[in-house]
């Protein structure tokens, strides 16, 4: 899952590491040449050659005092002062500068966009990486892999974790029945996701009823009824062409009368450009006042899924998203982008066709999958 994007992010980390290590080796070679005994005074005491880091810092601070004017000029240009650089180098460290990163950041931007990451989200990630790395210091000749990966991990986490909340806790604390409406376009796996969540709730001790608000599509009742039969659940449905809001309302009434914990409400798949169906979704929202509205789309839809999430959120505010076919998505652009674009979290990933193939979305775990070292 997300292997393509993982490879691109790993390449970015490795290339930054290689470049900064190469610069560190050059600095070390220059220092060694400067410190050549042939160029040293014959009377230099051996202790001077092995002076401590603290003594080096003292000498560097003296250099700061002597170079105040030059340092001020550098700082006016937005860079580190010469004195500060001298102090850093004297303690055996080197600096990661913006110039070291810029070409790599350009490559990273292309990698993100080619992985279906939304443009504003890609820009946010780049800003985060640059902020986390530029001006950082590290020991010369030591690997920068950890630093680069940590900077990238933090930037990704910041955009992926937007709006995240504890789904199980919210269900447990809500007044019963909890009403959840599922929206999305045709064929993305809404009905199967409803069945998976019914199993998910059962495993956590919650009962559920399935309500079919997809009254337009021929065979919709049969599809949901099949899942209900497999799971031994009750299904609430009306004839084809009935008012979807009325069907779903009946589902809520049934749950109230029978002490059912959760009502899972299917709706007709619709394009975000279908004004009539989007207006109907707004009506369902008004009539039911659901506890949650979840947007369902395919992870493999990439940028299209991101755009649709935004449009559905505008029509009837969503509380979160479920991405199906995540196991078949080599890029991960939708998973990275949807939360940041809508301000609402991804809650689950569908990873197969079985009822148990539903993973709670853990931003930290997803980032570790993307950044984790081989």
N, C-alpha and C positions, 0 to 999 in steps of 0.2 A: 504493500500500500504506500503510495506517494514516493515510490523508488526513484522516479525520474527527477523530481524536485530534490530529493535527498542527495542524489549524485551531484546536482548543480551546486547545492549549498556546500557540500564537502569540497568541491573543486575551488570555490571561492575561499574557503578557510585555508586550504592547503597552499594556494597561490599567495595569499597575503603572508602566511607564515614564511614561505620560501623567500619572498622579497625582503621582509624585515630581517630575517636571519642573515641574508646575504649582506645587507647593509651593516648589520652588527659585526660580521666577520671583517668587513672592510675597515670599520672603526677600530676594531681590535688590532688589525695589522698595522694601521697607522700609529696606534698607541705604542705597539711593540717597537716600531722603527724609532719613534721619538725617545723611547726609554733604552735604546741600544747602549750597552756599557762603553762602547767605543766613543760614544758622544758624551759620556758622563764625565764629570770631574773625578780625578783619581782619588781625591781625598773624601769622596762621599761615603758616609758611614753606612754599614750594612742595614742598620735599622731604618734608614731613610728609604731604602729600596723596598722595605716591607712595611711601610707605614700603614696604619689602620685606616679603615673607612672613615672614621670620625675625623682623623687628621686631614684626610683628603677633602672632606667637606669644609673644614676650617680654611684650607687654602683656597677652595672654590669660592667661599664667601668673600675672601679678600679680593678675588678676581671680580666679584660682583661690584664691590666698592670702587675698584679701579675703572670698571667699564660701565658706570652708570649712564653716561651719555649715549654710548652705543646701544645699551639695553633699552633705553627709552625710545630710541629710533626704531628698534625692532618691534617693540610692543605697539608702537603707533601703526606699524604695518600689520598688526594682528598676529605676529608670531611670538615665540618664546624669546626672552632676552638672552643675549650672549652669556651674561653671568649665570642665568638659570641653566642654560645648556651646559656651561662649564661645570656647574655644581652636579648636574645629573651625570655627566660623563665621568667626573671624578669619583663617583660612588659606584662605578661599574655598571651603569645602565644606559639604555638608548631610548629614543623617543619615536613613537609612531606618529608621523605627521600626515596632514591632509594630502600632501603630494604623493606620499607612499600609497595612499588608499584610492585615489580618485579613479584611476583606470580600472581598478578592481570593482569599485562601486558601480561604474558604468556597466561592467560585465554582469554584475549581480542584478542590476535593474533589468537587463535584457533576459536574464535567466528567469526572474520572477514573472515578467510579462509573458514570456513564452510558456510559462506553466499556468497560465490563466489567472494569475493574481491581478486583481483590479488595480488600475493605475494609481489611484490615491493611496491605496493600501501599500503598494510597492514603494511609493515615495515615503510613506511613514516608516517602513522598515529600513530604508536606506538612511533616513535621518537618525533613526535609533542606533543603527550600527556605527555611523560616523560619530555620533555623540559619545557612544560607549568606548570607541577606540582612539580617536584623534587626541593626541596629547598624553595618552597613557604611556607609562614607562615600564620597562621590564629588564631583567638581568640580561646582559649581553651573552650570547652563545647558548642561552637556554631556549627551549622550544616555545614559540608563541601560540601553539595550537590551542591550548586551553583558553588563553585570553580571547582569541578570535572567535572560537566556538561559543564561549560564554557571552560575548557581545552580541553575536547573531542570535543566540538562544533567547536572550533578554528582549531583543527587538521583536522577534517573532511572537513571543509570549504576550507582549504588550498589545498586539493587534488581535491575536487569536482569543484572548481571554475576556474580551469586552463583554460586559453584561452578564457574566457567568453567575449562576446561582445553583444551589443544591436542589435538584429536581425532586429527589426522594423526600427531602425535608419539607418542601413546599406541599407535596401531596399529603404527607402525614399530618401536617398542621391545618390544612384547609377544611372548611366545613364540608360535610358530605351531603349529596354526591358531588364529586369534583367533575366538572364538565369540560372536556377537551375537544376542540374542533380542529380538524385537519384540513389544510388547504394546499393547493398546488396545481400544476398543469396535468394534462392527461398522461397516463402511462408511466409515472415516475415512482410508483410503488406506495401510494397512500394507503390503499386497502390492506396490503400485506403488512405495512408498518403498524397499522391499527391492530392487526392480529398479533404481531410481535409484542406490542406494548401490553396487550391483554395478558399474554403469557408472563411478561415482565412483572406486571402488577400481581398476578397470582402468586408468583414466587416470593413476593414481599408481603403476602397476606391480605391483599386488597381484591375484592370482587369487582367485576366490570360487566357492563352491558354494551352491545354494539348497536348503533343507530345509523341507518342508511339514509343520508340526505342527498345521495346521488340518484335523483329520481328521473334523470334525463337519459342516461345511458342504458341501452338494452343489455340485460344480463348483469347489471350492477348488483341487484338483489341476490342473484344466484351466487355471484362471486363472494360477497360478504357472508352469505348464508353458509357457504362451504367452509369458510374459516370458522364460523360460529359452531358448526357441527364438529369440526376437528377439535376444537377447544372446549366443547361442551358449554357454550355461552348462549344467552338469549339474544336474539336479534329483533330490533324494532324496525319495521319497514312499512311503506304504503305502496299503492299501485304506481306504476310508471306515470310521470307527469304530475304527481302530487306536489304540493308546496313543501319544499325542503325544510323550511323553518318549522312547519307544523309537525313534520315527522320527527325532527330532532327534539322538539318540545315534548312530544309524547315519550321519547326516550328518557328525558329527564324526569317526567312524572312517574314512569315505571320504576326508575331507580329510587325515587323518594318513597314510593309505596312498598318497595321490596327490600329496603335497606341495602341497596347496592352502592358501593363506594365510588365507582368511577363510571362516567358515561363517555364512551369513545364515539365521536360523531364524524362520520365520513361525509364528504361533500363532492359535488361533481367537479371533475377536472376542468380547468378553465385556463384560457390564455389571459395574461394580464391585460391584453388589448381588447378583450371581450367586455364591453361596457355593461351589457345586461347581466351577465353572470357575476361580474365584480360588484354590481349594485345588489345582486341577490346575496352575495357574501356579506355586504354591509348590513342587510336586513337580518340575516342569521345572527350577526353580532349584536344587533339591537334587541332581538327577541330573546335570545338565550343569555346574553351577558356572560359568556363562558369564562371559566377560571383561567383557561389557557387557550390560545390559538397557535397551533404549530404549523409551520410551513415545511412542506416535504418536497425535496427535489433530488436529482441524481448528482452525486459528486462528480461524475464524468461529464456533466453538462458545463462545468467550468464557469466561464464568464457569463453564459446565459443564465445559469442558476443564480449568480450574484445579482444580475439585473432584475430577474423575476422576484427574488426575495425583496428587493427594494420596492417594487411595484405592489406586491401583495401586502407589504407592511403599510404602505400608503392607503390601501383600500380598506383593510380591517387589521388594525395593529396586531402584529404577531408578537408572541412572547418568546419564541425560540424556533429553531430549525432542526430538522432531521435530514441527514444526507444518506441516501441509499446508494448501493453499488460502490461503496467506498473501497471495497476490496479490489475493484477493477480500475481504480483511478490512479494512474502513475504520476499525476502532477500535484494535486492537492490545492489548486488555486481557489476553488470554492470554499474549502475548509478554512483556508487562511483568510479569505476576504469577507464572507457573509456577516460574521459578527461585527466587524469594524464598520461595514457599510450600513447595516441596519441598527447597530447598537444593541442587538439582541443575540443571545448566545446560540451556538450549535449545541444541542443537548444529547443527540444520539447519532451513531453511525451504523447504517445497515451494512452488514458484511457477508451476506449470503441469503439463501432462500428459506432456510429453516427458521422455525419460530424462535429459536434461541440465538439466531445470528443478529443480535442487536447489542452494540456496545455503548455504554454511557461515554459521552465525549469528555475527555480529560485533557484540557489544554496543555498542561505540563507534560503529560505522557506523549501527546502528539508532537510537541516540539522536540522531545527527546528522541522520538523516532526519526525526525528529520535531521537532527544535528548529531545524534549519537555516533561516536567514533566506531569504526569497524573493528 
